[in-house]
Structures are given as structure tokens and as C-alpha cells.
């Protein structure tokens, strides 16, 4: 029942010691996804949020350290699917993202970043007819590499799904 933006910012600040190139948060409010991302440190994100705060009681935040795709606002997490229904954050490396991305593009998915992470959200989108949890499981069975992810959906705004393989995951 609490507004999540201050909680997400506090969590990101606690991770600030790691070093990163971009940061972002996403919330669901009144049935819509709202995302603010920025290149640089958390203070840059906070400047944007001071002009356009995000409401909502569920959300995700992420500090990115680039592995695939240059440091930029477009490559900052969170990432969304084509329908703007799903939002994901990810830590790790998806080793088979190039063939998955090429296949998804052929199927009509439109990408807005150069990251391996965005492949995951489009792959989950592909299977949403199965329901959120089953779509996530089916997508993850196709992933090679390591991941710790957080996922929220406009379709199920009260749920936050998380999964990990080879990367640590802490939920707080």
C-alpha cells in the first residue's frame, strides 16, 4: 500500500557502490506501466523523477553495468515488450541472445535496445497466452546463460515474479 518510488530509489542507492552506467525504475499505476530511465548515476534519474514522479505500489528498479549494448538511456533497464504489458530487469548474461533476437524479429517483435535483456521480455511476451507464470517458465527454458530477473505485468498488477540461474537474487 506504500508508494514504491522512494523504496526503489533507496534500494538503488544501496547498490550504488558497485559502479554502473545507467539506472531506471518502472511502476504499474492505474493499469499502465510507467518507466523512467537515465544514463549515468542515480542523481540523474532523481532529476527526471523530480519533474515526473511515478506513482504505484509495485515496481522494479535496476542499476546497469553494460555487457551487451553501449551505456545509453535506450539500453538502461527496465525493458518492456511490444505491447507495453510486461517489464523486466535482469542481471547476468544471456549467451544465446543473438539467435533468439533474430528469431523474434522475424516473428514481428520490435526492439528498442541493443541488450540481451530485452530478448527475455519479448520471449515471455510470445508465450503470454499461457499466463504470466507459465510464459516466464517457457521462455526461461530457451535461455542459455546466467540471470537474476524481476518481472511485472499490467495484466497481473499485484504480482512480481522473480527467477534466477547462476546469478544471485535478493528480494527485499
Backbone torsions as a table, in degrees:
resi	resn	phi	psi	omega
1	UNK	NA	-9.7	177.8
2	UNK	-84.7	150.8	172.4
3	UNK	-63.1	132.2	-171.4
4	UNK	-87.5	-24.4	-176.2
5	UNK	-52.5	-49.6	-179.9
6	UNK	-64.0	-32.3	178.7
7	UNK	-67.8	-43.9	178.7
8	UNK	-63.5	-44.5	179.7
9	UNK	-62.1	-43.2	178.2
10	UNK	-61.1	-42.0	178.1
11	UNK	-63.8	-42.5	178.4
12	UNK	-64.5	-38.8	178.0
13	UNK	-63.1	-36.0	178.0
14	UNK	-64.7	-23.8	179.2
15	UNK	-96.2	2.8	-172.5
16	UNK	-61.4	-24.6	-177.6
17	UNK	-63.9	-22.9	-172.5
18	UNK	-67.6	-28.2	-170.5
19	UNK	87.6	132.5	-178.8
20	UNK	-164.0	169.2	-175.9
21	UNK	-114.2	-14.7	179.9
22	UNK	-159.6	166.4	-176.8
23	UNK	-152.9	158.7	179.0
24	UNK	-168.8	162.7	174.7
25	UNK	-137.6	157.4	176.0
26	UNK	-138.3	144.5	174.9
27	UNK	-135.0	163.0	169.8
28	UNK	-113.4	125.8	-179.7
29	UNK	-142.8	126.3	-179.4
30	UNK	51.0	43.0	175.0
31	UNK	78.8	6.8	-178.8
32	UNK	-123.0	146.0	172.6
33	UNK	-82.9	138.9	176.7
34	UNK	-130.4	128.4	-175.1
35	UNK	-132.7	137.1	171.1
36	UNK	-131.4	127.2	-179.7
37	UNK	-131.6	155.1	175.8
38	UNK	-153.0	150.0	171.0
39	UNK	-78.1	144.6	176.9
40	UNK	99.8	-159.5	-174.2
41	UNK	-80.3	171.3	-178.3
42	UNK	-59.4	-32.4	-179.3
43	UNK	-60.7	-31.1	176.9
44	UNK	-68.5	-40.3	176.2
45	UNK	-64.3	-42.8	-179.8
46	UNK	-62.8	-36.0	176.5
47	UNK	-60.6	-46.2	178.3
48	UNK	-62.0	-43.7	-178.2
49	UNK	-68.2	-25.7	178.1
50	UNK	-67.1	-27.3	178.0
51	UNK	-90.5	-23.3	-174.3
52	UNK	-148.0	72.2	-178.2
53	UNK	-65.6	150.7	179.3
54	UNK	-101.1	131.0	174.5
55	UNK	-96.1	162.7	176.8
56	UNK	136.2	158.2	-179.1
57	UNK	-111.9	2.0	174.4
58	UNK	-136.3	140.8	-179.2
59	UNK	-171.9	177.4	178.8
60	UNK	-134.8	150.1	174.3
61	UNK	-136.4	158.9	-176.9
62	UNK	-156.7	138.0	167.2
63	UNK	-106.4	124.0	-174.9
64	UNK	-102.5	137.8	169.9
65	UNK	-119.2	108.9	-168.1
66	UNK	-58.7	131.5	168.2
67	UNK	-120.7	-47.3	176.9
68	UNK	-120.7	121.6	-177.7
69	UNK	93.9	138.4	-178.8
70	UNK	-65.8	157.0	172.8
71	UNK	-61.4	120.8	179.6
72	UNK	-165.1	165.3	176.4
73	UNK	-64.5	-38.5	-179.9
74	UNK	-62.7	-34.6	-178.7
75	UNK	-88.7	-7.3	177.5
76	UNK	-66.1	149.8	174.9
77	UNK	-88.9	159.6	1.0
78	UNK	-75.7	159.8	177.6
79	UNK	-115.4	151.4	-178.0
80	UNK	-121.2	162.2	176.0
81	UNK	-84.1	-179.5	-178.2
82	UNK	-62.3	-33.6	-175.0
83	UNK	-90.8	-1.9	-177.2
84	UNK	59.9	36.7	178.2
85	UNK	-102.8	-31.2	-174.3
86	UNK	-116.2	145.5	174.3
87	UNK	-137.3	138.9	-174.2
88	UNK	-135.5	147.2	166.6
89	UNK	-123.7	151.8	-171.9
90	UNK	-151.0	138.4	169.3
91	UNK	-123.3	130.1	-179.2
92	UNK	135.7	-165.6	-179.1
93	UNK	-137.0	124.4	176.3
94	UNK	-92.9	106.8	-173.3
95	UNK	-69.7	-31.1	-176.5
96	UNK	-103.3	28.9	-175.5
97	UNK	-69.0	-29.6	-177.2
98	UNK	-65.6	-51.8	178.5
99	UNK	-65.1	-34.5	177.3
100	UNK	-65.3	-42.9	179.5
101	UNK	-62.2	-45.2	-179.7
102	UNK	-62.1	-42.0	178.5
103	UNK	-64.0	-45.4	-179.6
104	UNK	-64.2	-37.1	176.4
105	UNK	-63.3	-43.2	177.5
106	UNK	-60.8	-30.3	179.8
107	UNK	-83.0	-2.1	175.5
108	UNK	105.6	1.8	179.0
109	UNK	-73.0	141.4	-179.0
110	UNK	-111.4	127.0	-176.9
111	UNK	-103.1	142.8	179.1
112	UNK	-113.4	4.3	-179.1
113	UNK	-142.2	176.4	175.9
114	UNK	-106.4	14.9	-171.9
115	UNK	-87.7	157.3	171.5
116	UNK	-72.8	-28.9	-178.4
117	UNK	-60.9	-42.5	-176.3
118	UNK	-61.5	-27.7	176.4
119	UNK	-58.9	-39.5	-177.2
120	UNK	-63.1	-43.8	-176.5
121	UNK	-68.7	-34.3	177.2
122	UNK	-72.2	-34.4	177.1
123	UNK	-65.9	-41.1	176.6
124	UNK	-64.2	-43.0	178.0
125	UNK	-54.7	-40.9	-178.2
126	UNK	-56.9	-31.5	-175.0
127	UNK	-107.0	13.8	-176.3
128	UNK	-62.6	-18.2	175.7
129	UNK	-62.5	-16.9	178.7
130	UNK	-86.4	-10.3	-172.4
131	UNK	100.7	157.3	-172.1
132	UNK	-58.7	-52.7	-175.5
133	UNK	-65.3	-44.4	179.9
134	UNK	-68.6	-35.4	176.8
135	UNK	-63.1	-42.9	177.7
136	UNK	-60.7	-48.2	-178.9
137	UNK	-61.7	-44.0	-179.6
138	UNK	-64.0	-41.1	178.9
139	UNK	-64.9	-44.2	-176.7
140	UNK	-66.0	-27.2	177.3
141	UNK	-66.3	-17.3	180.0
142	UNK	-95.6	-5.6	-175.9
143	UNK	-89.0	133.8	170.8
144	UNK	-112.3	128.3	179.6
145	UNK	134.6	-158.8	-178.8
146	UNK	-117.6	149.3	179.1
147	UNK	-160.7	149.2	162.1
148	UNK	-134.1	119.2	-174.3
149	UNK	-128.2	154.6	168.4
150	UNK	-124.0	140.7	-175.3
151	UNK	-140.7	132.6	171.2
152	UNK	-130.4	159.4	-175.7
153	UNK	-139.8	140.6	173.7
154	UNK	-62.2	-30.0	-177.2
155	UNK	-70.6	-27.4	179.1
156	UNK	-134.2	71.2	-169.5
157	UNK	-67.0	-11.0	178.8
158	UNK	-94.4	3.3	-175.9
159	UNK	-115.7	144.3	170.1
160	UNK	-127.0	120.4	178.7
161	UNK	-102.3	146.6	178.1
162	UNK	-140.0	149.8	178.0
163	UNK	-152.2	154.8	178.8
164	UNK	-146.7	151.7	173.0
165	UNK	-156.2	111.4	176.8
166	UNK	75.3	-1.8	176.4
167	UNK	-129.1	147.8	179.8
168	UNK	-74.0	153.1	178.4
169	UNK	-140.5	125.5	175.8
170	UNK	-127.5	130.5	177.7
171	UNK	-112.9	131.4	-178.6
172	UNK	-141.6	NA	NA
